[in-house]
Amino acid sequence: MFQNGIIGFSFLSYLVPTVRYFYVCL
């Protein structure tokens, strides 16, 4: 369960800047 939390956090920290960059480009 702890491992899954780390994967989720790492995915989130990758996804958030990508979404923010995409939003700025629009």
Backbone torsions as a table, in degrees:
resi	resn	phi	psi	omega
1	MET	NA	-39.9	178.4
2	PHE	-64.7	-38.5	178.8
3	GLN	-63.5	-42.1	179.4
4	ASN	-62.9	-37.2	178.2
5	GLY	-64.0	-39.2	178.2
6	ILE	-66.3	-41.5	177.9
7	ILE	-63.3	-42.5	179.1
8	GLY	-63.6	-41.6	-179.8
9	PHE	-66.7	-42.5	179.8
10	SER	-66.9	-35.7	175.9
11	PHE	-68.2	-41.7	-179.3
12	LEU	-64.9	-43.2	-179.5
13	SER	-68.5	-21.3	173.8
14	TYR	-83.6	-37.8	-174.4
15	LEU	-73.8	-40.7	-175.3
16	VAL	-59.4	-50.4	177.2
17	PRO	-62.2	-33.6	179.4
18	THR	-65.6	-45.3	178.1
19	VAL	-64.6	-41.6	179.9
20	ARG	-64.6	-41.0	177.8
21	TYR	-64.7	-42.0	178.8
22	PHE	-63.9	-40.6	179.5
23	TYR	-65.1	-39.9	178.8
24	VAL	-66.3	-37.7	179.6
25	CYS	-65.6	-32.7	176.9
26	LEU	-73.5	NA	NA
